[in-house]
Amino acid sequence: MSSAKKALELLSYFSISRPEIGLSQLCRIAKRDKATTYRHLQSLENAGFIEQNALTKQYRLGPAVMQLAQIREATVPRKEGARHALTALADATGETAHATVLSGQTLYGLCECESPRHAIRAVIDLNTFPLHATASGLCALAFGPEDLLCVAAQDLERFTANTPTDTDGLTSLVDAARATGIGRAYKSYAEETYGLSAPVFDQTGQFAGAVAVASVATRFTPKLEQTILAELIIAAREITRNWGGVIPAHVEAAWALSVKKSNAMEPAS
């Protein structure tokens, strides 16, 4: 590993919950010796990537990071950061892929990509996504702000016979999404659609939106489910990375169990 890479890796240990880190603490976290760590910190400080708090003597992210973050957001906005992943997701699954973003208490459609593989395909014509009736909405309830569940429970509009219209039913679906890392909506918004979604995170470390696949229900099979799960996870990681975020460890662990279970349920050919 190059010296430059080792130095830049130190930046990854700063977070919203840990905005300042002292030299000794950083050595313990990074598992490096003090002399090398100090040398790397000085290089980062000279370049403006970190700065030392004059009062606490601890290090924090510097102005150069902010400048680069602003350039990144201006040149690679949310929609652009999701477009490649959605195209790959639609190509791999043969179904419609789409992304949503959470703003306040509303989940907005960001962009979508339809696969040309089938003449009949799911069409995404929503500007805002019902939190209780869509796979993306269930992801928002499972991984977004805690107050979203109360917001969703105030308007449990019935769209189909499978739409959850009571708090207990909705809570059960949210708990399942949280445990598996995947939101599932089986004909709950549209009779002909089965949706699967995965959460996406941004530079704040918080839930930012979801990436989803809307499959024509008559085409949905265990084999297709297995493919969608694997490709959804790839897409969620890519979009999260493009949006400056990191997938939380508990979500990665839930995905691993979901894929393992899906593989185990696939009948041998």
C-alpha positions in Angstrom: 0.0 0.0 0.0 1.4 3.4 -1.0 2.1 6.1 1.5 -0.4 8.4 -0.1 -3.1 5.7 0.2 -2.3 5.1 3.8 -2.5 8.8 4.5 -5.9 9.2 2.7 -7.3 6.2 4.4 -7.1 8.1 7.7 -9.9 10.4 6.5 -12.3 7.5 6.5 -12.2 7.3 10.3 -13.9 10.7 10.7 -17.7 10.7 10.9 -20.7 12.6 12.2 -20.5 10.8 15.5 -16.7 11.1 15.6 -15.8 14.6 14.1 -12.6 14.9 16.0 -9.9 12.3 16.7 -6.7 12.6 18.7 -3.4 11.2 17.5 -3.3 8.3 20.1 -6.9 7.4 19.4 -6.4 7.4 15.6 -3.4 5.1 16.1 -5.6 2.6 18.0 -8.4 2.8 15.4 -6.1 2.5 12.4 -3.8 0.0 14.1 -0.7 2.0 13.1 2.3 3.2 15.0 2.4 6.8 16.2 5.4 8.1 14.2 3.9 7.0 10.8 0.4 8.2 11.7 1.7 11.6 12.8 3.7 11.9 9.5 0.6 11.1 7.5 -1.5 13.6 9.5 1.0 16.3 8.8 0.9 15.6 5.1 -2.9 15.8 5.2 -2.9 19.0 7.2 -0.4 20.6 4.8 -2.8 19.8 2.0 -5.9 21.1 3.8 -7.6 17.8 4.2 -7.5 17.9 8.0 -6.9 20.6 10.6 -6.0 20.6 14.3 -8.5 22.1 16.7 -6.5 24.7 18.6 -8.4 24.1 21.9 -8.6 20.3 21.9 -5.5 19.5 19.9 -7.5 16.9 18.1 -7.8 16.6 14.3 -10.9 17.2 12.2 -11.7 17.3 8.5 -10.3 20.4 6.8 -11.6 22.9 4.2 -10.2 21.0 1.2 -12.6 18.1 1.9 -15.5 20.5 1.8 -14.4 22.0 -1.5 -14.0 18.6 -3.1 -17.4 17.5 -1.7 -19.0 20.5 -3.3 -17.4 19.9 -6.6 -18.4 16.2 -6.5 -22.0 17.1 -5.8 -22.1 19.8 -8.5 -20.5 17.5 -11.2 -22.0 14.2 -10.2 -25.5 14.9 -8.8 -27.9 12.3 -7.4 -29.5 11.3 -10.6 -26.2 11.0 -12.5 -24.8 9.0 -9.6 -27.7 6.4 -9.9 -28.1 6.2 -13.7 -25.3 3.6 -14.4 -26.3 1.4 -11.6 -30.0 1.4 -12.7 -29.0 0.5 -16.3 -26.9 -2.4 -15.2 -29.7 -3.5 -12.8 -32.4 -3.5 -15.5 -30.1 -5.3 -17.9 -29.2 -8.0 -15.4 -32.8 -8.6 -14.2 -34.8 -7.9 -17.3 -37.2 -5.8 -15.2 -37.7 -2.1 -14.4 -35.2 -0.6 -12.1 -35.7 2.8 -10.4 -34.4 5.0 -7.6 -36.0 7.2 -5.0 -34.8 10.0 -2.7 -36.1 10.9 0.7 -36.7 14.6 1.3 -38.3 15.4 4.7 -41.1 13.0 5.1 -41.7 12.4 1.4 -40.2 9.8 -0.9 -39.7 11.1 -4.4 -39.0 9.3 -7.6 -35.6 10.1 -9.0 -35.1 8.1 -12.2 -35.9 4.8 -13.7 -34.7 2.4 -16.4 -36.9 -0.1 -18.2 -35.4 -3.3 -19.7 -36.2 -3.9 -23.4 -36.1 -7.7 -22.8 -39.9 -8.1 -22.4 -42.7 -6.4 -24.2 -44.8 -6.3 -21.0 -42.9 -4.5 -18.2 -43.7 -2.6 -15.1 -44.1 1.1 -15.6 -43.1 3.6 -12.9 -45.4 6.6 -13.1 -45.2 7.9 -9.6 -43.8 11.2 -8.5 -44.1 10.3 -4.8 -44.1 6.8 -3.4 -46.6 5.7 -0.7 -44.5 4.7 2.3 -46.7 1.8 3.3 -47.5 0.3 -0.1 -44.2 0.2 -2.1 -41.0 -1.6 -1.6 -39.0 1.6 -1.6 -41.4 3.1 1.0 -40.9 0.1 3.3 -37.1 0.6 3.0 -37.6 4.3 4.0 -39.7 3.1 7.0 -37.1 0.5 8.0 -33.9 2.6 7.6 -35.1 6.2 7.6 -36.0 8.5 10.4 -38.1 6.9 13.2 -40.9 9.4 12.8 -41.7 8.2 9.3 -43.6 5.2 10.6 -46.0 7.5 12.4 -46.4 9.6 9.3 -47.2 6.5 7.2 -49.6 5.1 9.7 -51.8 8.3 9.4 -52.7 7.5 5.8 -52.9 3.8 5.1 -54.7 4.1 1.8 -55.8 0.8 0.3 -54.5 0.4 -3.3 -55.0 -3.4 -3.7 -56.2 -6.3 -1.6 -52.6 -6.8 -0.4 -52.0 -3.2 0.8 -51.4 -3.1 4.6 -54.1 -1.0 6.1 -53.4 -1.4 9.8 -50.4 -0.5 11.9 -49.6 -4.1 13.0 -49.5 -5.3 9.4 -47.3 -2.4 8.3 -45.0 -2.8 11.3 -44.6 -6.5 10.4 -43.5 -5.6 6.9 -41.1 -2.9 8.2 -39.6 -5.4 10.7 -39.0 -7.9 7.9 -37.3 -5.2 5.7 -35.1 -4.2 8.6 -34.1 -7.9 9.3 -33.4 -8.7 5.7 -32.1 -5.4 4.4 -34.7 -5.7 1.6 -38.1 -4.1 1.2 -40.8 -6.3 -0.4 -44.1 -5.2 -1.8 -46.1 -8.1 -3.3 -49.0 -6.6 -5.3 -49.5 -4.0 -2.6 -49.6 -1.0 -4.8 -50.4 -2.5 -8.2 -51.9 -5.9 -8.7 -49.5 -6.8 -11.5 -46.3 -5.8 -9.8 -43.9 -7.3 -7.3 -41.3 -4.9 -5.9 -38.0 -5.5 -4.2 -35.8 -2.6 -2.9 -32.6 -1.9 -1.0 -31.6 1.2 1.0 -29.1 3.7 -0.2 -27.1 6.0 2.1 -25.3 9.3 1.4 -22.4 11.3 2.8 -24.3 12.1 6.1 -24.3 8.4 6.9 -28.1 8.5 6.9 -30.7 6.8 4.7 -31.0 8.8 1.5 -33.3 6.8 -0.7 -33.8 3.4 -2.2 -33.0 1.4 -5.4 -35.7 -1.0 -6.5 -36.8 -3.5 -9.1 -40.4 -3.6 -10.1 -41.1 -7.0 -11.6 -44.2 -8.2 -13.5 -45.7 -10.5 -10.9 -46.5 -13.3 -13.4 -42.7 -13.5 -14.2 -41.6 -13.5 -10.6 -39.9 -16.9 -9.8 -37.5 -18.0 -7.1 -34.7 -17.9 -9.7 -35.6 -14.3 -10.7 -35.8 -13.3 -7.0 -32.3 -14.7 -6.5 -31.0 -12.6 -9.4 -32.8 -9.5 -8.3 -31.5 -9.7 -4.7 -27.9 -10.1 -5.8 -28.1 -7.3 -8.4 -30.0 -5.0 -6.0 -27.2 -5.2 -3.5 -24.6 -4.4 -6.1 -26.6 -1.4 -7.3 -27.2 -0.1 -3.7 -23.5 -0.3 -3.0 -22.6 1.6 -6.2 -25.2 4.3 -5.7 -24.2 4.7 -2.0 -20.6 5.1 -3.0 -21.5 7.6 -5.7 -23.5 9.6 -3.2 -20.6 9.7 -0.8 -21.9 7.2 1.7 -21.1 3.8 3.2 -23.4 0.9 3.7 -23.8 0.3 7.5 -22.4 -3.0 8.8 -25.8 -4.2 10.0 -27.3 -3.8 6.6 -24.4 -5.7 4.9 -25.0 -8.5 7.4 -28.7 -8.6 6.7 -28.0 -8.7 3.0 -25.6 -11.6 3.4 -28.2 -13.6 5.2 -30.9 -12.8 2.6 -28.7 -13.9 -0.3 -27.7 -17.1 1.6 -31.3 -17.9 2.3 -32.3 -17.2 -1.3 -29.5 -19.5 -2.6 -30.6 -22.3 -0.2 -34.2 -22.1 -1.3 -33.3 -22.4 -5.0 -34.1 -25.9 -6.1 -31.4 -28.0 -7.7 -31.6 -28.3 -11.5 
